[in-house]
């Protein structure tokens, strides 16, 4: 098997479970927080589920991650945003900020969970046999991808969570300008990532991950 193809398959095998859970739980956290604050839109549309199929975005969950692994060896992606109706929230301004924060917070908790799995796999390595290295690699990826999603989503650019938080903090006129950027936000992020302009963000992620490995 060609070395590039073999590396591609190995990365996808390790990334599949933690990657799907990272984006799925992130979106469910948004919907769960919205429900706690009075908006049941996500619940009524069947998005408060851990079934990844309900959250897959053909571009962000499949095409972009596969292309990035193949061409760069790095993986990044996103899921379909969970629908939230601000007018249903008891306090729309504060509520939208809490809904936005819920996603990255869930990723941080998952990173901690993968750190526990990593520690257990390393401690039981001999007893797990050949599965130990796979679980270790999967746990390391789980830590990294969850911290990556948490940090990236806090970049203040719509439609990322940081952009939604910023939207509620600035005056309405500036907020409307931010809204006009939203349709292009993910394209801008992917281009910046491809060009290496977000290297400082990746450095922060690696630094944080070093404490959990």
C-alpha positions in Angstrom: 0.0 0.0 0.0 1.3 3.5 -0.9 2.7 5.3 2.2 0.4 8.3 1.8 -2.7 6.1 1.4 -1.6 4.1 4.5 -1.1 7.2 6.5 -4.4 8.6 5.4 -6.3 5.4 6.4 -4.5 5.3 9.8 -5.4 8.9 10.6 -9.0 8.4 9.7 -9.3 5.2 11.8 -7.9 7.0 14.8 -9.9 10.1 14.2 -13.3 8.7 13.4 -14.8 8.1 16.9 -13.3 11.1 18.8 -13.9 13.4 15.8 -17.6 12.5 15.4 -18.2 12.8 19.2 -16.3 16.1 19.4 -18.5 17.9 16.8 -21.7 16.0 17.8 -21.5 16.8 21.6 -20.5 20.4 20.7 -23.7 20.9 18.8 -25.9 19.1 21.3 -24.4 21.3 24.1 -25.6 24.4 22.2 -29.1 22.9 21.9 -29.2 21.7 25.5 -28.2 25.1 26.8 -30.8 26.8 24.6 -33.5 24.5 26.0 -32.5 25.3 29.6 -32.9 29.0 28.8 -36.3 28.7 27.2 -35.8 27.8 23.5 -36.8 24.3 22.4 -36.2 24.7 18.7 -33.3 22.2 18.6 -35.2 19.7 20.6 -38.3 19.9 18.4 -36.1 19.5 15.3 -34.6 16.3 16.7 -31.1 17.8 17.2 -30.7 17.0 20.9 -29.4 13.5 20.1 -25.9 12.0 20.1 -26.6 10.3 16.8 -23.9 11.8 14.6 -26.1 11.3 11.5 -28.4 14.1 12.7 -25.5 16.6 12.8 -23.4 15.7 9.8 -22.7 18.5 7.3 -21.5 17.0 3.9 -19.0 19.8 3.4 -17.7 20.3 7.0 -18.0 16.8 8.4 -16.9 14.8 5.3 -15.3 16.7 2.4 -13.2 19.3 4.3 -11.7 16.9 6.9 -10.9 14.2 4.3 -9.3 16.7 1.9 -7.3 18.3 4.8 -6.0 14.8 6.0 -5.0 13.9 2.4 -3.2 17.1 1.5 -1.9 18.3 4.9 -2.1 15.4 7.4 -4.1 17.7 9.6 -7.8 17.3 10.3 -10.5 19.9 11.0 -14.2 20.1 10.4 -17.6 21.1 11.7 -21.2 19.9 11.9 -24.5 21.4 11.0 -25.2 24.3 13.4 -28.0 23.6 15.9 -30.9 26.0 15.3 -31.5 28.5 18.1 -34.3 31.1 18.2 -33.1 34.0 20.3 -36.6 35.4 20.7 -37.6 32.3 22.6 -34.8 32.8 25.2 -35.8 34.4 28.4 -33.0 36.9 28.1 -31.9 36.8 24.4 -28.7 38.8 24.8 -27.2 36.9 27.7 -28.8 33.7 26.6 -27.1 33.7 23.2 -23.8 34.2 24.8 -24.4 31.2 27.2 -25.5 29.1 24.3 -22.4 30.0 22.4 -20.1 29.2 25.3 -21.7 25.8 25.9 -20.1 24.3 22.8 -16.5 25.0 23.6 -17.2 24.2 27.3 -18.4 20.7 26.2 -15.2 20.2 24.1 -13.0 21.1 27.1 -14.9 18.5 29.2 -14.5 15.9 26.5 -10.7 16.7 26.3 -10.5 16.0 30.0 -12.5 12.8 29.5 -10.1 11.6 26.8 -7.2 12.4 29.1 -8.6 10.0 31.7 -9.0 7.3 28.9 -5.4 8.0 27.9 -4.1 7.5 31.4 -6.1 4.3 31.9 -4.8 2.9 28.5 -1.2 3.7 29.4 -1.6 2.1 32.8 -3.2 -1.0 31.4 -1.1 -1.2 28.3 0.2 -4.7 28.8 -3.2 -6.1 29.6 -4.8 -4.4 26.5 -2.4 -6.0 24.1 -2.2 -4.6 20.6 -5.3 -2.5 21.2 -3.4 -0.3 23.7 -1.5 1.7 21.1 -4.7 2.3 19.1 -6.6 3.5 22.2 -3.6 5.7 23.2 -3.5 7.3 19.8 -7.3 7.7 19.7 -7.2 9.4 23.1 -4.4 11.7 22.1 -6.4 12.7 19.0 -9.5 13.1 21.2 -7.7 15.5 23.5 -6.3 17.5 20.6 -9.4 17.7 18.4 -11.6 18.8 21.4 -9.1 21.5 22.5 -8.8 22.6 18.8 -12.6 23.0 18.5 -12.8 24.8 21.8 -10.0 27.3 20.9 -11.0 27.7 17.2 -14.6 28.3 18.1 -13.7 31.1 20.4 -12.1 33.1 17.6 -14.3 36.2 17.3 -15.5 35.6 13.8 -19.1 34.7 12.9 -20.5 32.0 12.7 -18.0 30.7 15.2 -19.0 30.8 18.8 -16.6 33.6 19.6 -18.2 35.6 16.8 -21.7 35.0 18.4 -20.4 36.1 21.8 -18.9 39.3 20.2 -22.2 39.9 18.4 -24.0 40.3 21.7 -21.2 42.4 23.3 -21.0 45.1 20.6 -23.5 47.9 19.8 -26.4 46.8 17.5 -25.0 48.7 14.4 -21.7 46.9 14.6 -23.5 43.6 15.4 -25.4 43.9 12.0 -22.0 44.3 10.3 -20.8 41.1 11.9 -23.9 39.4 10.7 -23.0 40.3 7.1 -19.7 38.4 7.6 -21.3 35.2 8.8 -22.0 33.6 5.4 -18.2 33.8 4.6 -16.8 33.0 8.1 -16.0 29.3 7.7 -14.5 29.9 4.2 -12.3 32.6 5.7 -11.2 30.2 8.6 -10.4 27.3 6.2 -8.4 29.6 3.9 -6.5 31.1 6.9 -5.8 27.5 8.2 -4.7 26.4 4.7 -2.3 29.4 4.4 -0.8 28.8 7.9 -2.1 32.1 9.2 -3.6 30.4 12.3 -0.4 28.8 13.4 -0.4 30.8 16.7 -3.8 29.3 17.5 -2.5 25.8 16.9 0.5 26.5 19.1 -2.0 27.4 21.9 -3.8 24.1 21.4 -0.6 22.1 21.5 0.5 23.9 24.7 -2.8 23.2 26.4 -2.8 19.6 25.2 0.7 19.0 26.7 -0.9 19.3 30.1 -3.3 16.5 29.4 -0.9 14.0 27.8 
